[in-house]
């Protein structure tokens, strides 16, 4: 079992959040060329409607779920029974 403090938990959540953001950003992207309206001065491959606020909200929700899973794995001792040669020994605490 690993004790997770506030700063350590915040760092883990931040890493998970940014990884999730990079997975969510391409969802539903339609280029201006595909949409049929290219704004003057922009590239044809630029997104027509990026929906950034919606994607940030989705990222926050999904990252929260992933964080709960990682938190449970680290604090429950579920990883203590795994016998992998490269995995460090995690001592069980009383």
C-alpha positions in Angstrom: 0.0 0.0 0.0 1.2 3.5 -0.8 0.1 6.5 1.1 -0.9 9.3 -1.3 -0.6 12.9 0.0 -2.3 15.9 -1.6 0.7 17.1 -3.7 1.4 13.5 -4.9 -2.2 13.0 -5.8 -2.4 16.3 -7.6 0.7 15.4 -9.6 -0.7 12.0 -10.6 -4.1 13.7 -11.5 -2.2 16.3 -13.6 -0.3 13.7 -15.6 -3.5 11.7 -16.1 -5.4 14.9 -17.1 -2.9 15.9 -19.8 -2.7 12.3 -21.2 -6.5 12.2 -21.3 -6.6 15.7 -23.0 -4.4 14.5 -25.8 -6.7 11.5 -26.3 -9.9 13.6 -26.3 -8.7 16.5 -28.5 -9.1 14.7 -31.9 -12.7 13.6 -31.1 -15.2 15.1 -33.6 -12.7 17.3 -35.4 -13.9 18.5 -38.8 -11.5 20.6 -40.9 -12.6 23.8 -42.5 -12.1 22.2 -45.9 -14.4 19.3 -45.0 -17.0 21.7 -43.5 -17.0 23.8 -46.7 -16.2 27.2 -45.2 -12.5 28.2 -45.1 -11.9 31.4 -43.1 -9.6 33.9 -44.9 -6.1 33.8 -43.5 -6.4 30.3 -41.9 -5.3 26.9 -43.1 -7.8 24.6 -44.7 -6.9 21.9 -42.2 -7.8 24.1 -39.2 -10.8 22.8 -37.3 -14.1 24.4 -38.2 -15.6 24.1 -34.6 -12.9 23.1 -32.0 -15.4 22.8 -29.0 -12.5 23.4 -26.6 -14.7 24.0 -23.5 -16.6 20.8 -24.0 -13.5 18.8 -24.6 -11.9 20.3 -21.4 -15.0 19.2 -19.4 -15.0 15.7 -20.9 -11.2 15.5 -20.1 -11.8 16.5 -16.5 -14.5 13.9 -16.0 -12.6 11.0 -17.7 -9.4 11.9 -15.9 -11.2 11.9 -12.6 -12.4 8.3 -13.3 -8.9 7.2 -14.3 -7.5 8.9 -11.2 -9.9 7.0 -8.9 -8.8 3.7 -10.5 -5.1 4.5 -10.1 -5.7 5.8 -6.5 -7.5 2.6 -5.6 -4.8 0.4 -7.2 -2.1 2.2 -5.2 -3.8 2.5 -1.8 -5.6 -0.8 -1.7 -2.6 -3.1 -1.8 -4.0 -4.8 -5.0 -0.5 -4.5 -6.6 1.3 -6.2 -3.7 0.3 -9.6 -4.9 1.7 -9.2 -8.4 4.8 -11.2 -8.9 6.7 -9.5 -11.8 10.5 -9.6 -12.0 10.8 -5.9 -12.8 8.1 -4.7 -10.3 9.4 -3.4 -7.0 8.4 -5.0 -3.7 5.7 -3.0 -2.0 5.6 -3.9 1.7 2.2 -4.3 3.3 1.5 -1.9 6.2 -0.5 -2.9 9.2 
